């Protein structure tokens, strides 16, 4: 579902993924190790950041998107011109600022770690 070359927008990926995660949370949500679920949430957000980075393709687009999302000029330029790959940069401060947890919540990404109260 989170393959970086599927040709789908980030919103479509999050929509499909959330349906799956809600069912997964219903089955595994009552485990004895909630830290593993938090780690899984972090991994999913990093994966989605890598997908977005891959979709932005060129350095000019990457710089513009980072600036539009509130990243400082120097940090955006340094990150956009970085030779490192999408997975490594997905954990960078610039992408964490540009796409915080609230950004993914606004897209509708379901959290595996958070249990819903009835």
C-alpha positions as CSV (number, residue, x, y, z in Angstrom):
1,X,0.0,0.0,0.0
2,X,2.9,2.4,0.7
3,X,5.0,1.6,-2.4
4,X,6.7,4.9,-3.4
5,X,6.0,4.4,-7.1
6,X,2.3,3.6,-7.2
7,X,1.3,6.9,-8.9
8,X,-1.3,7.9,-6.3
9,X,-1.6,11.2,-4.3
10,X,-0.7,11.2,-0.7
11,X,-4.4,11.8,0.2
12,X,-5.4,8.7,-1.7
13,X,-2.7,6.6,0.0
14,X,-3.7,7.8,3.4
15,X,-7.4,7.1,2.7
16,X,-6.7,3.5,1.7
17,X,-4.2,3.0,4.5
18,X,-6.6,4.3,7.2
19,X,-9.2,1.7,6.4
20,X,-6.6,-1.0,6.8
21,X,-5.2,0.5,10.0
22,X,-8.5,0.8,11.7
23,X,-9.1,-2.9,11.3
24,X,-5.6,-3.7,12.3
25,X,-6.0,-1.6,15.5
26,X,-9.2,-3.4,16.3
27,X,-7.3,-6.7,16.3
28,X,-4.0,-5.7,17.8
29,X,-4.9,-2.6,19.8
30,X,-5.2,-4.3,23.2
31,X,-1.6,-5.6,23.2
32,X,0.7,-5.5,26.3
33,X,3.3,-3.5,24.5
34,X,2.0,-0.1,23.4
35,X,5.5,1.1,22.5
36,X,5.5,-1.2,19.5
37,X,2.3,0.4,18.2
38,X,3.8,3.9,18.7
39,X,6.9,2.8,16.8
40,X,4.7,1.5,14.0
41,X,2.9,4.9,13.9
42,X,6.3,6.7,13.6
43,X,7.4,4.3,10.9
44,X,4.2,4.9,8.9
45,X,4.6,8.7,9.1
46,X,8.2,8.4,8.0
47,X,7.2,6.2,5.0
48,X,4.5,8.7,4.0
49,X,7.1,11.6,4.2
50,X,9.4,9.6,1.9
51,X,6.5,9.1,-0.6
52,X,5.8,12.9,-0.6
53,X,9.5,13.6,-1.1
54,X,9.6,11.2,-4.0
55,X,6.5,12.8,-5.6
56,X,8.0,16.3,-5.4
57,X,10.8,15.0,-7.8
58,X,12.9,18.1,-8.5
59,X,14.9,20.3,-6.2
60,X,13.0,23.4,-7.1
61,X,9.7,21.8,-6.3
62,X,11.1,20.3,-3.1
63,X,12.4,23.7,-2.0
64,X,9.1,25.4,-2.8
65,X,7.0,22.8,-1.0
66,X,9.2,23.0,2.1
67,X,9.0,26.8,2.1
68,X,5.2,26.7,1.6
69,X,4.9,24.4,4.6
70,X,6.9,26.7,7.0
71,X,10.5,25.5,6.8
72,X,13.2,28.2,7.0
73,X,15.0,29.3,3.8
74,X,18.4,27.9,4.7
75,X,17.1,24.5,6.0
76,X,14.8,24.1,3.0
77,X,17.7,24.8,0.6
78,X,20.0,22.4,2.4
79,X,17.4,19.7,2.4
80,X,16.2,20.2,-1.2
81,X,19.8,20.0,-2.4
82,X,20.7,17.0,-0.3
83,X,22.2,14.0,-2.2
84,X,20.6,11.5,0.3
85,X,17.7,9.3,-0.5
86,X,14.0,9.7,0.4
87,X,14.0,7.3,3.3
88,X,16.9,9.1,5.0
89,X,15.5,12.6,4.4
90,X,12.1,11.5,5.6
91,X,13.6,11.6,9.1
92,X,15.1,15.0,8.6
93,X,14.1,18.0,10.7
94,X,12.9,19.9,7.6
95,X,10.4,17.2,6.6
96,X,9.3,16.7,10.2
97,X,8.5,20.5,10.4
98,X,6.8,20.4,7.0
99,X,4.7,17.4,7.7
100,X,4.1,17.1,11.5
101,X,1.7,14.6,13.1
102,X,-1.1,17.1,12.9
103,X,-0.7,17.2,9.1
104,X,-1.3,13.5,8.8
105,X,-4.2,13.7,11.2
106,X,-5.8,16.4,9.0
107,X,-5.4,14.0,6.0
108,X,-7.3,11.4,8.0
109,X,-4.5,9.0,8.9
110,X,-5.7,6.6,11.6
111,X,-3.3,6.0,14.5
112,X,-2.6,2.4,15.5
113,X,-1.4,3.4,19.0
114,X,-4.4,5.5,20.0
115,X,-7.4,3.4,21.1
116,X,-10.8,4.8,20.4
117,X,-13.1,5.1,23.4
118,X,-16.6,3.8,23.0
